């Protein structure tokens, strides 16, 4: 399902202005938004794979609904505009951006990494994704600070909308349980990149010192777009509520 990145960019800019976010063009079609606050820093990223439409659309609805005013927000919600326009996972150069965080060869990832270097390290990173082979919801949790997992809180909300992706193998990897991958320490970067074909955004944030990274995955073909967007919003809300308890 291709999306119009210029239309999305205009809608993101309009919503961001209404919510008092500052806009920065990292590239002509690659937006970043910030809103300062004294509270913890939360980075929301979306749209890194162009064949995952619920990702940027959920980020847009989240922004339109008004993110919590006491949190310091960083948003990169339209990471792969050329892929979104073509409905393809990769960008116009055939690169999977979510495998490009070891070297930042793509213009999009290089620009975002430079922007991130000028921002405070997030206390929470949330990335929105979809999986066209999945039949249910699952997520990756990188919990580096020793805090309790957010799994139960997220699953309580998600189960009203979607089933969990069954394990033990999810996305060709051994999971930590149905609907869930859990890491408590960073893997070796070079080894991970060799085995996985690159280094993803969430691990890059962990490498920078972000103590909690969550990557939410909805099943692209199993349910409607509206349900997948609702699932992302429910997962974000549950994660934020649990995060505030730390």
ZADO-1210 file (C-alpha; in nm, 4 decimals, padded with zeros to 6 digits):
<atoms>
<atom x="00.0000" y="00.0000" z="00.0000" code="UNK" pos="1"/>
<atom x="00.1970" y="00.3025" z="-00.1216" code="UNK" pos="2"/>
<atom x="00.1496" y="00.6316" z="00.0629" code="UNK" pos="3"/>
<atom x="00.1988" y="00.9894" z="-00.0557" code="UNK" pos="4"/>
<atom x="00.4996" y="01.1156" z="00.1428" code="UNK" pos="5"/>
<atom x="00.4379" y="01.4786" z="00.0524" code="UNK" pos="6"/>
<atom x="00.0815" y="01.4585" z="00.1811" code="UNK" pos="7"/>
<atom x="00.2034" y="01.2864" z="00.4974" code="UNK" pos="8"/>
<atom x="00.4759" y="01.5462" z="00.5461" code="UNK" pos="9"/>
<atom x="00.2211" y="01.8273" z="00.5197" code="UNK" pos="10"/>
<atom x="-00.0080" y="01.6538" z="00.7691" code="UNK" pos="11"/>
<atom x="00.2777" y="01.5913" z="01.0119" code="UNK" pos="12"/>
<atom x="00.3886" y="01.9547" z="00.9908" code="UNK" pos="13"/>
<atom x="00.0341" y="02.0789" z="01.0468" code="UNK" pos="14"/>
<atom x="-00.0202" y="01.8512" z="01.3472" code="UNK" pos="15"/>
<atom x="00.3216" y="01.9358" z="01.4900" code="UNK" pos="16"/>
<atom x="00.2531" y="02.3083" z="01.4665" code="UNK" pos="17"/>
<atom x="-00.0763" y="02.2655" z="01.6517" code="UNK" pos="18"/>
<atom x="00.1038" y="02.0714" z="01.9257" code="UNK" pos="19"/>
<atom x="00.3878" y="02.3292" z="01.9552" code="UNK" pos="20"/>
<atom x="00.6581" y="02.1025" z="01.8134" code="UNK" pos="21"/>
<atom x="00.9596" y="02.2493" z="01.6364" code="UNK" pos="22"/>
<atom x="01.0220" y="02.1224" z="01.2832" code="UNK" pos="23"/>
<atom x="01.3574" y="02.0538" z="01.1211" code="UNK" pos="24"/>
<atom x="01.4110" y="01.9235" z="00.7682" code="UNK" pos="25"/>
<atom x="01.6935" y="01.6706" z="00.7934" code="UNK" pos="26"/>
<atom x="01.6572" y="01.6260" z="00.4170" code="UNK" pos="27"/>
<atom x="01.3999" y="01.7967" z="00.1915" code="UNK" pos="28"/>
<atom x="01.1477" y="01.5169" z="00.2560" code="UNK" pos="29"/>
<atom x="01.2811" y="01.3828" z="00.5898" code="UNK" pos="30"/>
<atom x="01.1257" y="01.5623" z="00.8894" code="UNK" pos="31"/>
<atom x="01.2210" y="01.5667" z="01.2553" code="UNK" pos="32"/>
<atom x="01.0163" y="01.7241" z="01.5323" code="UNK" pos="33"/>
<atom x="01.1062" y="01.8205" z="01.8878" code="UNK" pos="34"/>
<atom x="00.9192" y="01.9581" z="02.1849" code="UNK" pos="35"/>
<atom x="01.1203" y="02.0371" z="02.4950" code="UNK" pos="36"/>
<atom x="01.0002" y="01.9628" z="02.8472" code="UNK" pos="37"/>
<atom x="01.1663" y="01.9008" z="03.1844" code="UNK" pos="38"/>
<atom x="01.0588" y="01.5355" z="03.1952" code="UNK" pos="39"/>
<atom x="01.2168" y="01.2226" z="03.0461" code="UNK" pos="40"/>
<atom x="01.3162" y="01.2185" z="02.6794" code="UNK" pos="41"/>
<atom x="01.1069" y="00.9954" z="02.4515" code="UNK" pos="42"/>
<atom x="01.1973" y="00.9302" z="02.0878" code="UNK" pos="43"/>
<atom x="00.9272" y="00.7945" z="01.8543" code="UNK" pos="44"/>
<atom x="01.0383" y="00.6719" z="01.5123" code="UNK" pos="45"/>
<atom x="00.8224" y="00.5406" z="01.2282" code="UNK" pos="46"/>
<atom x="00.8079" y="00.4792" z="00.8553" code="UNK" pos="47"/>
<atom x="01.1547" y="00.3267" z="00.8166" code="UNK" pos="48"/>
<atom x="01.0146" y="00.0507" z="00.5933" code="UNK" pos="49"/>
<atom x="00.7956" y="00.1746" z="00.3106" code="UNK" pos="50"/>
<atom x="00.5746" y="-00.1353" z="00.2968" code="UNK" pos="51"/>
<atom x="00.4537" y="-00.0886" z="00.6564" code="UNK" pos="52"/>
<atom x="00.1803" y="00.1779" z="00.6258" code="UNK" pos="53"/>
<atom x="00.0350" y="00.1490" z="00.9769" code="UNK" pos="54"/>
<atom x="00.3663" y="00.2733" z="01.1156" code="UNK" pos="55"/>
<atom x="00.3674" y="00.6382" z="00.9949" code="UNK" pos="56"/>
<atom x="-00.0127" y="00.6586" z="01.0060" code="UNK" pos="57"/>
<atom x="-00.0135" y="00.5569" z="01.3734" code="UNK" pos="58"/>
<atom x="00.2626" y="00.8091" z="01.4441" code="UNK" pos="59"/>
<atom x="00.0538" y="01.0786" z="01.2745" code="UNK" pos="60"/>
<atom x="-00.2554" y="00.9934" z="01.4791" code="UNK" pos="61"/>
<atom x="-00.0460" y="00.9885" z="01.7959" code="UNK" pos="62"/>
<atom x="00.0843" y="01.3368" z="01.7167" code="UNK" pos="63"/>
<atom x="-00.2629" y="01.4654" z="01.6282" code="UNK" pos="64"/>
<atom x="-00.3985" y="01.3332" z="01.9596" code="UNK" pos="65"/>
<atom x="-00.1439" y="01.5368" z="02.1564" code="UNK" pos="66"/>
<atom x="00.1603" y="01.3713" z="02.3172" code="UNK" pos="67"/>
<atom x="00.1993" y="01.4200" z="02.6931" code="UNK" pos="68"/>
<atom x="00.3134" y="01.7736" z="02.7705" code="UNK" pos="69"/>
<atom x="00.5523" y="01.6783" z="03.0529" code="UNK" pos="70"/>
<atom x="00.7748" y="01.4600" z="02.8326" code="UNK" pos="71"/>
<atom x="01.0576" y="01.5842" z="02.6103" code="UNK" pos="72"/>
<atom x="00.9690" y="01.4552" z="02.2641" code="UNK" pos="73"/>
<atom x="01.1840" y="01.3603" z="01.9664" code="UNK" pos="74"/>
<atom x="00.9976" y="01.2426" z="01.6552" code="UNK" pos="75"/>
<atom x="01.1291" y="01.1032" z="01.3277" code="UNK" pos="76"/>
<atom x="00.8009" y="00.9696" z="01.1885" code="UNK" pos="77"/>
<atom x="00.8692" y="00.9538" z="00.8141" code="UNK" pos="78"/>
<atom x="01.2084" y="00.7865" z="00.7892" code="UNK" pos="79"/>
<atom x="01.1747" y="00.6357" z="00.4404" code="UNK" pos="80"/>
<atom x="00.9685" y="00.8682" z="00.2198" code="UNK" pos="81"/>
<atom x="01.0879" y="00.7167" z="-00.1083" code="UNK" pos="82"/>
<atom x="01.0018" y="00.3660" z="00.0132" code="UNK" pos="83"/>
<atom x="00.6591" y="00.4783" z="00.1303" code="UNK" pos="84"/>
<atom x="00.5878" y="00.6275" z="-00.2119" code="UNK" pos="85"/>
<atom x="00.6735" y="00.2944" z="-00.3783" code="UNK" pos="86"/>
<atom x="00.5309" y="00.0678" z="-00.1102" code="UNK" pos="87"/>
<atom x="00.8726" y="-00.0971" z="-00.0757" code="UNK" pos="88"/>
<atom x="01.0712" y="-00.1983" z="00.2300" code="UNK" pos="89"/>
<atom x="01.3873" y="-00.0384" z="00.0926" code="UNK" pos="90"/>
<atom x="01.4545" y="00.3219" z="-00.0031" code="UNK" pos="91"/>
<atom x="01.4969" y="00.4415" z="-00.3614" code="UNK" pos="92"/>
<atom x="01.8544" y="00.3114" z="-00.3626" code="UNK" pos="93"/>
<atom x="01.7487" y="-00.0383" z="-00.2601" code="UNK" pos="94"/>
<atom x="01.8817" y="-00.0054" z="00.0962" code="UNK" pos="95"/>
<atom x="01.7086" y="-00.1439" z="00.4044" code="UNK" pos="96"/>
<atom x="01.7426" y="00.1583" z="00.6314" code="UNK" pos="97"/>
<atom x="01.6879" y="-00.0473" z="00.9449" code="UNK" pos="98"/>
<atom x="02.0080" y="-00.2386" z="00.8676" code="UNK" pos="99"/>
<atom x="02.2141" y="00.0738" z="00.8009" code="UNK" pos="100"/>
<atom x="02.2954" y="00.1973" z="01.1514" code="UNK" pos="101"/>
<atom x="02.6449" y="00.0473" z="01.1652" code="UNK" pos="102"/>
<atom x="02.7884" y="00.2799" z="00.8999" code="UNK" pos="103"/>
<atom x="02.5021" y="00.5119" z="00.8002" code="UNK" pos="104"/>
<atom x="02.5593" y="00.4823" z="00.4270" code="UNK" pos="105"/>
<atom x="02.2111" y="00.6013" z="00.3289" code="UNK" pos="106"/>
<atom x="02.1329" y="00.9711" z="00.3241" code="UNK" pos="107"/>
<atom x="01.8304" y="00.9150" z="00.5489" code="UNK" pos="108"/>
<atom x="02.0117" y="00.7295" z="00.8271" code="UNK" pos="109"/>
<atom x="02.3179" y="00.9528" z="00.8071" code="UNK" pos="110"/>
<atom x="02.0968" y="01.2605" z="00.8457" code="UNK" pos="111"/>
<atom x="01.9025" y="01.1118" z="01.1370" code="UNK" pos="112"/>
<atom x="02.2197" y="00.9988" z="01.3150" code="UNK" pos="113"/>
<atom x="02.3644" y="01.3493" z="01.2849" code="UNK" pos="114"/>
<atom x="02.0409" y="01.4977" z="01.4216" code="UNK" pos="115"/>
<atom x="02.0382" y="01.2486" z="01.7099" code="UNK" pos="116"/>
<atom x="02.3940" y="01.3493" z="01.7988" code="UNK" pos="117"/>
<atom x="02.2578" y="01.6983" z="01.8724" code="UNK" pos="118"/>
<atom x="01.9738" y="01.5727" z="02.0931" code="UNK" pos="119"/>
<atom x="01.9757" y="01.4410" z="02.4490" code="UNK" pos="120"/>
<atom x="01.9986" y="01.0628" z="02.4744" code="UNK" pos="121"/>
<atom x="01.6420" y="00.9282" z="02.4987" code="UNK" pos="122"/>
<atom x="01.5203" y="00.7602" z="02.8142" code="UNK" pos="123"/>
<atom x="01.2738" y="00.5648" z="02.6005" code="UNK" pos="124"/>
<atom x="01.2826" y="00.4779" z="02.2317" code="UNK" pos="125"/>
<atom x="00.9733" y="00.3485" z="02.0514" code="UNK" pos="126"/>
<atom x="00.9803" y="00.2286" z="01.6917" code="UNK" pos="127"/>
<atom x="00.6705" y="00.1320" z="01.4934" code="UNK" pos="128"/>
<atom x="00.6906" y="-00.1547" z="01.2434" code="UNK" pos="129"/>
<atom x="00.4813" y="-00.4141" z="01.0626" code="UNK" pos="130"/>
<atom x="00.5485" y="-00.7747" z="00.9606" code="UNK" pos="131"/>
<atom x="00.3760" y="-00.9088" z="00.6483" code="UNK" pos="132"/>
<atom x="00.4372" y="-01.2718" z="00.7522" code="UNK" pos="133"/>
<atom x="00.2976" y="-01.2359" z="01.1044" code="UNK" pos="134"/>
<atom x="-00.0476" y="-01.3406" z="01.2185" code="UNK" pos="135"/>
<atom x="-00.0374" y="-01.1475" z="01.5461" code="UNK" pos="136"/>
<atom x="00.1355" y="-00.8734" z="01.7419" code="UNK" pos="137"/>
<atom x="00.4876" y="-00.8982" z="01.8801" code="UNK" pos="138"/>
<atom x="00.7550" y="-00.6642" z="02.0064" code="UNK" pos="139"/>
<atom x="01.1237" y="-00.6349" z="02.0852" code="UNK" pos="140"/>
<atom x="01.2184" y="-00.5009" z="02.4292" code="UNK" pos="141"/>
<atom x="01.5754" y="-00.3915" z="02.5014" code="UNK" pos="142"/>
<atom x="01.5796" y="-00.3268" z="02.8764" code="UNK" pos="143"/>
<atom x="01.9299" y="-00.2160" z="02.9775" code="UNK" pos="144"/>
<atom x="01.8550" y="-00.0481" z="03.3123" code="UNK" pos="145"/>
<atom x="01.7311" y="-00.3503" z="03.5046" code="UNK" pos="146"/>
<atom x="01.3751" y="-00.2199" z="03.5309" code="UNK" pos="147"/>
<atom x="01.0748" y="-00.4539" z="03.5138" code="UNK" pos="148"/>
<atom x="00.9598" y="-00.5530" z="03.1674" code="UNK" pos="149"/>
<atom x="00.6709" y="-00.3613" z="03.0118" code="UNK" pos="150"/>
<atom x="00.5479" y="-00.6848" z="02.8496" code="UNK" pos="151"/>
<atom x="00.2440" y="-00.7537" z="03.0670" code="UNK" pos="152"/>
<atom x="00.1169" y="-00.3964" z="03.0460" code="UNK" pos="153"/>
<atom x="00.1514" y="-00.3925" z="02.6668" code="UNK" pos="154"/>
<atom x="-00.0073" y="-00.7360" z="02.6228" code="UNK" pos="155"/>
<atom x="-00.3057" y="-00.6459" z="02.8430" code="UNK" pos="156"/>
<atom x="-00.3986" y="-00.3689" z="02.5983" code="UNK" pos="157"/>
<atom x="-00.2993" y="-00.5488" z="02.2795" code="UNK" pos="158"/>
<atom x="-00.5014" y="-00.8633" z="02.3483" code="UNK" pos="159"/>
<atom x="-00.8230" y="-00.6629" z="02.3168" code="UNK" pos="160"/>
<atom x="-00.7269" y="-00.5907" z="01.9546" code="UNK" pos="161"/>
<atom x="-00.4934" y="-00.8606" z="01.8238" code="UNK" pos="162"/>
<atom x="-00.3683" y="-01.2085" z="01.9062" code="UNK" pos="163"/>
<atom x="-00.0040" y="-01.2488" z="02.0002" code="UNK" pos="164"/>
<atom x="00.2332" y="-01.3971" z="01.7461" code="UNK" pos="165"/>
<atom x="00.3043" y="-01.7514" z="01.8675" code="UNK" pos="166"/>
<atom x="00.6571" y="-01.8656" z="01.9360" code="UNK" pos="167"/>
<atom x="00.9007" y="-02.0119" z="01.9740" code="UNK" pos="168"/>
<atom x="01.0217" y="-01.8876" z="01.6327" code="UNK" pos="169"/>
<atom x="00.9121" y="-01.5382" z="01.5320" code="UNK" pos="170"/>
<atom x="01.0531" y="-01.3592" z="01.2273" code="UNK" pos="171"/>
<atom x="01.3020" y="-01.6453" z="01.1847" code="UNK" pos="172"/>
<atom x="01.4436" y="-01.5903" z="01.5349" code="UNK" pos="173"/>
<atom x="01.3960" y="-01.7704" z="01.8637" code="UNK" pos="174"/>
<atom x="01.1683" y="-01.5515" z="02.0749" code="UNK" pos="175"/>
<atom x="01.1592" y="-01.5035" z="02.4520" code="UNK" pos="176"/>
<atom x="00.7954" y="-01.6128" z="02.4514" code="UNK" pos="177"/>
<atom x="00.4750" y="-01.5554" z="02.2531" code="UNK" pos="178"/>
<atom x="00.4778" y="-01.2063" z="02.1066" code="UNK" pos="179"/>
<atom x="00.8025" y="-01.0994" z="02.2716" code="UNK" pos="180"/>
<atom x="01.1784" y="-01.0682" z="02.2356" code="UNK" pos="181"/>
<atom x="01.3721" y="-00.9529" z="02.5436" code="UNK" pos="182"/>
<atom x="01.7331" y="-00.8320" z="02.5706" code="UNK" pos="183"/>
<atom x="01.9017" y="-00.7161" z="02.8905" code="UNK" pos="184"/>
<atom x="02.2402" y="-00.6375" z="02.7417" code="UNK" pos="185"/>
<atom x="02.3709" y="-00.5120" z="02.4112" code="UNK" pos="186"/>
<atom x="02.4969" y="-00.7725" z="02.1649" code="UNK" pos="187"/>
<atom x="02.8362" y="-00.7433" z="02.0029" code="UNK" pos="188"/>
<atom x="02.7768" y="-00.4893" z="01.7286" code="UNK" pos="189"/>
<atom x="02.9977" y="-00.6360" z="01.4570" code="UNK" pos="190"/>
<atom x="02.8818" y="-00.9920" z="01.5232" code="UNK" pos="191"/>
<atom x="02.5156" y="-00.8907" z="01.5217" code="UNK" pos="192"/>
<atom x="02.5594" y="-00.6988" z="01.1968" code="UNK" pos="193"/>
<atom x="02.7215" y="-00.9997" z="01.0293" code="UNK" pos="194"/>
<atom x="02.4493" y="-01.2398" z="01.1403" code="UNK" pos="195"/>
<atom x="02.1513" y="-01.0084" z="01.0788" code="UNK" pos="196"/>
<atom x="02.2764" y="-00.8361" z="00.7663" code="UNK" pos="197"/>
<atom x="02.3131" y="-00.4998" z="00.9374" code="UNK" pos="198"/>
<atom x="02.2570" y="-00.3015" z="01.2562" code="UNK" pos="199"/>
<atom x="01.9070" y="-00.1692" z="01.3387" code="UNK" pos="200"/>
<atom x="01.7846" y="00.1620" z="01.4731" code="UNK" pos="201"/>
<atom x="01.6834" y="00.0261" z="01.8157" code="UNK" pos="202"/>
<atom x="02.0294" y="-00.1143" z="01.8845" code="UNK" pos="203"/>
<atom x="02.1873" y="00.2117" z="01.7682" code="UNK" pos="204"/>
<atom x="01.9803" y="00.3922" z="02.0310" code="UNK" pos="205"/>
<atom x="02.0882" y="00.1368" z="02.2902" code="UNK" pos="206"/>
<atom x="02.4492" y="00.1905" z="02.1913" code="UNK" pos="207"/>
<atom x="02.4030" y="00.5640" z="02.2477" code="UNK" pos="208"/>
<atom x="02.2852" y="00.4907" z="02.6028" code="UNK" pos="209"/>
<atom x="01.9065" y="00.4695" z="02.5727" code="UNK" pos="210"/>
<atom x="01.8042" y="00.2353" z="02.8580" code="UNK" pos="211"/>
<atom x="01.4732" y="00.1143" z="02.7117" code="UNK" pos="212"/>
<atom x="01.3942" y="00.0483" z="02.3463" code="UNK" pos="213"/>
<atom x="01.0661" y="-00.0959" z="02.2210" code="UNK" pos="214"/>
<atom x="00.9961" y="-00.2050" z="01.8642" code="UNK" pos="215"/>
<atom x="00.6277" y="-00.2808" z="01.8037" code="UNK" pos="216"/>
<atom x="00.5254" y="-00.5086" z="01.5139" code="UNK" pos="217"/>
<atom x="00.1714" y="-00.5451" z="01.3784" code="UNK" pos="218"/>
<atom x="00.0630" y="-00.8117" z="01.1235" code="UNK" pos="219"/>
<atom x="00.0316" y="-00.6384" z="00.7871" code="UNK" pos="220"/>
<atom x="-00.2075" y="-00.8806" z="00.6175" code="UNK" pos="221"/>
<atom x="-00.3892" y="-01.0446" z="00.9093" code="UNK" pos="222"/>
<atom x="-00.6155" y="-00.7556" z="01.0128" code="UNK" pos="223"/>
<atom x="-00.7342" y="-00.4196" z="00.8821" code="UNK" pos="224"/>
<atom x="-00.5167" y="-00.1107" z="00.8651" code="UNK" pos="225"/>
<atom x="-00.7404" y="00.0590" z="01.1211" code="UNK" pos="226"/>
<atom x="-00.6899" y="-00.2252" z="01.3693" code="UNK" pos="227"/>
<atom x="-00.3132" y="-00.2154" z="01.3221" code="UNK" pos="228"/>
<atom x="-00.3047" y="00.1593" z="01.3820" code="UNK" pos="229"/>
<atom x="-00.5178" y="00.1144" z="01.6939" code="UNK" pos="230"/>
<atom x="-00.2807" y="-00.1579" z="01.8155" code="UNK" pos="231"/>
<atom x="00.0212" y="00.0679" z="01.7774" code="UNK" pos="232"/>
<atom x="-00.1523" y="00.3458" z="01.9682" code="UNK" pos="233"/>
<atom x="-00.2570" y="00.1054" z="02.2441" code="UNK" pos="234"/>
<atom x="00.0969" y="-00.0306" z="02.2738" code="UNK" pos="235"/>
<atom x="00.2445" y="00.3196" z="02.2924" code="UNK" pos="236"/>
<atom x="-00.0028" y="00.4243" z="02.5623" code="UNK" pos="237"/>
<atom x="00.0614" y="00.1112" z="02.7692" code="UNK" pos="238"/>
<atom x="00.4381" y="00.1459" z="02.7389" code="UNK" pos="239"/>
<atom x="00.4324" y="00.5124" z="02.8395" code="UNK" pos="240"/>
<atom x="00.2142" y="00.4398" z="03.1419" code="UNK" pos="241"/>
<atom x="00.4490" y="00.1627" z="03.2563" code="UNK" pos="242"/>
<atom x="00.7594" y="00.3713" z="03.1803" code="UNK" pos="243"/>
<atom x="00.6354" y="00.6426" z="03.4157" code="UNK" pos="244"/>
<atom x="00.6523" y="00.3926" z="03.7044" code="UNK" pos="245"/>
<atom x="01.0291" y="00.3481" z="03.6728" code="UNK" pos="246"/>
</atoms>
